[in-house]
């Protein structure tokens, strides 16, 4: 079949140059788009959420029910099948509100509110694949002992006996129920990492294969997919009975151990693209399996996802893809979080403070860490909808810098009621919590701003995302007051000093 290519010119003779965002959260730092290599929404996800949607600064949007390939070259988007632009208004906000109302309206529900009002803590960077009871309890007590507020605690990969099994390893967790009871007593809600994969030739594998609950190979038997932890069979969650069974197994684990919820990982479209398979739903594409995996989380208010497809507006916690421990990664956080909101994923977290890509943390001595990077990363997180720690600040920071990060955790908690106000608004209207400057203040020349953002309607947040101790802040029209009480007249750019202990933010007062 001849490939159809639709071309949309991003230059309008009447409206001037348009800026376009959309499709992939993981490409957010490259947006608004100028040039983009071929990207396939069915086999690539840039380690993050996807939505088949483009939005323009001039009020246009493009939507496709199916995944497509696209490129951007010289101000032109090319897609693998025709996508007709819709004129919804004259601004980015009008384009977004029209698209979300039609294709992914919010369902009025929220994830557990603790995600928004307290920091989260993940055991991954400290323990990696050595998850164990003694060190998890040591990590949790250190959180409290070092002046950080309790919140959601996530036990990451390799706690379970093997994939497809949801029992704690007895040799590493002598009394998992007592551990979780102790974590609850400290004030934490507890999540554990899970995936849709099943270790081959395990009892669960044989049972699920007999029931027809696994993706099948074209030659019969279970399909074996290649993902980052090796080769595994995989639940076929397009089968309603398989999905029902999976939920029942998770609820059984909750009852046995007292687990509050689950970190749902590894539903990436590229995992399903790794080998041929046959699904219960014969028409399902790779991203449909990603969506089927995401729908399981709707049964559990304490949840987290990193890969999703067309799940905007749903009460699912989203996290940015694992970031390197680097300044380049810190600079990606704000634009990617803004694009997450533009694609309907309002309930989002900017990965982990300092980064979540474990390989970037290997072979670094405690005294070798760039302390400024950890501090600035924490400042980016502080006034986001969610804040997540993994590498232990008390292990790698001196007392002065640890005190700054403690204040950022406390600031996030203090802003909890304000953040919840906009989380509830997002559940009703679909409006993002974190917003691009162009979204909130259209046509003021702010479409290219990637290092400041709006938190709701009132607060402009301008963290430093590099090694500098100063920065320019572009204030939109109006009257603003910074966190120190100084007033500014908007419509101007201001150069401000930003020592390491300062997170600049500005309240719109008029």
Secondary structure, 3 states (H helix, E strand, C coil): CCCCCEEEECEECCCEECCEEEEEHHHHHHCCCCCEEEEECCCCCCCCCEEEEEEECCCEEEECCCCCEEEEECCEEEECCCCCCEECCCCHHHHHHHHHHHHCCCCCCCCCCHHHHCCEEECHHHHCCCCCHHHHHHHHHHHHHCCCCCCEEEECCCCECCCCCCCECCCCCCCHHHHHHHHHHCCCEEEEEECCEECCCCHHHHHHHHHCCECECCCCCECCEEECCEEEEEECCCCHHHHHHHHHHHHHHHHHHCCCEEEECCCCHHHHCCCCCECCCCCCCHHHHHHHHHHHHHHCCCEEECCCECCCCCCCCEECCCCCCCHHHHHHHHHHHHHHHHCCCCCEECCCCCCCCHHHHCCCCHHHCCHHHHHHHHHHHHCCCCCEECCCHHHHCCHHHHHHHHHHHHHHHHCHHHHHHHHHHHHHHCCCCEECHHHHCCCCCCCCCCCCEEECCCEEEECCCCCCCEEEEEECCCEEEECCCCEEECCEEEEEECCCCCCEEEEECC
